[in-house]
């Protein structure tokens, strides 16, 4: 099962119940520190995959990853900046894949501060200006977080007009023949994982920072992944019953679509059809004549009303002759009156009568413990 990460825990251990018991990671510069009850808000772009438009030289020397490595360099020559370039008036671009959908609040860009022109005229060669920042899930639905026109001397924070939902963050410089390059010495993307409240049981139980207090059936905590095989229900807390396929059940309601293993029943296969072993129930003589015997017995105790169809009784008898074997008279369903009349018997003859409870499941049948053997002698007259 996936770990329940909500943010950056101080000791890299798993968060417990959506909170970080050791507090949030404070080892990084303040711009990167995680905060919130479950350390869920922070720099969600740190060390994420990136790419950019640049020549082979800049791709190798000042790669796109330099903008998300967590280091704000004092000197670009330390190789911790991304150098974007393009020719002939085509936009210089940089983008990152956050790996998941996030809610983005603001984006901070750090410029190069070590060039000669920066110290002389304070404009860092005009490399970081006239750019757009967008957030999106697919390239055809980019939403603008902000546009900045003037040169950036050290750093700038662009706050989106509203929190934006997306997986990708895109930096794009306005096309220009003379200002085709840009340098990003660090990019800080402040946000948190986006919680899709539609998977919460109701809108009241959803907080887009801490998530759903509980998820709809079939989803694990954080409402992002379906339950693993063998589990179902709210936050996947319920275990599947004895499904025929061993562990697989409907991840939403626990129903076993292929039926149950033998001796298990109900839609979730949680009810066991136990072997009927009687304790103090007895078989009694109700009446007898010269050619018939009537018997009655007590139903087996403890059978749940919803599974009585799986039980029944086998009625047998034999005469008192040596080596006589029991003759099967028939079976009676558990839901029937526990009564049987044995007819066409011989006058003044001793008989042994046995009633055995059993459980049945399709074509399978297993006998439990028989009732007390009843020995009866028919009457010697015609009555």
Secondary structure, 3 states (H helix, E strand, C coil): CCCCCCCCECCCCCCECCECCCCECCCCCHHHCCECCCCCEEECCCCCEEEECCCHHHHHHCCHHHHHCCCCCCCHHHCCCEEECCCCCCCCEEEEEEEEEEEEEEEEEECCCCCHHHHHHCCHHHCCCCEEEEEECCHHHCEEEEEECCCCCCEEEEEEEEEEEEEEEEEEECCCCCCCCEEECEEEEEEEECCCHHHECCHHHEECCCEECCECCCECCCCCCECCCCEECHHHCEECCCECCCCCCCCCCCCCCCCECCCEECCCCCEECCCCECCCCCEEEEEECCCCEEEEECCCCCCCHHHHHHEEEEEEEEECCCCCCCEEEEEEECCCCCEEEECCCCCCCEEEEEEEEEEEECCEEEEEEECCCEEEECCCCCC
